Amino acid sequence: MVKEVTYKENKQTIKHTIAIDLGWYPDGDPGGNYRLVTILDDNWENPVLTVETRSIQEIVDTMELWM
């Protein structure tokens, strides 16, 4: 999911892109876990928020909280 956010501050318009990414890591490994990250302005090296868990319910709860 990717969303653009625009707001005005001191008569300047500031735009940010926010992405939420969910995956299973390591890919295909039954011993792995879900990783949910929020990325600001395509800066994948420094996620804003990260959650790692094996619980589907925790992922759902976290996504609802973040949105």
C-alpha positions in Angstrom: 0.0 0.0 0.0 1.4 3.4 -1.0 -0.2 6.7 0.0 0.9 10.3 -0.8 0.4 12.8 2.0 0.4 16.5 1.5 0.3 19.2 4.1 1.2 22.9 4.4 3.6 24.3 6.9 4.7 28.0 7.0 3.1 28.5 3.5 5.1 25.6 2.1 3.6 22.5 0.7 5.3 19.4 1.8 4.6 16.0 0.2 5.6 12.6 1.5 5.1 9.1 0.2 4.2 6.5 2.8 4.4 2.8 2.0 3.4 -0.2 4.1 5.0 -3.5 3.2 4.2 -7.0 4.5 6.2 -10.1 3.8 7.2 -13.5 5.1 10.9 -13.8 5.9 12.9 -15.7 5.0 10.8 -16.4 2.0 9.3 -19.9 2.0 10.8 -20.8 5.3 8.2 -22.4 7.6 10.3 -21.2 10.6 10.2 -17.6 9.5 7.9 -14.8 10.5 5.9 -11.9 9.1 7.7 -8.6 8.8 5.5 -5.4 8.5 7.3 -2.1 7.8 6.3 1.5 7.1 8.6 3.4 4.7 8.7 7.2 4.3 9.7 8.7 1.0 11.2 5.4 -0.4 13.9 5.2 2.3 13.9 1.4 2.6 17.2 1.4 4.6 15.5 3.3 7.5 12.0 2.1 8.1 9.9 4.3 10.3 8.1 1.4 11.9 8.8 -2.3 12.0 7.0 -5.3 13.4 8.1 -8.9 13.2 5.8 -11.7 14.5 4.4 -15.1 13.6 0.9 -14.0 14.7 -1.6 -13.1 12.0 -3.7 -11.3 14.6 -0.8 -9.1 15.7 -0.3 -8.1 12.1 -4.0 -7.3 11.6 -4.0 -5.3 14.9 -0.9 -3.4 13.9 -2.1 -2.5 10.5 -5.4 -1.3 11.9 -3.5 0.9 14.4 -1.1 2.3 11.7 -4.0 3.2 9.3 
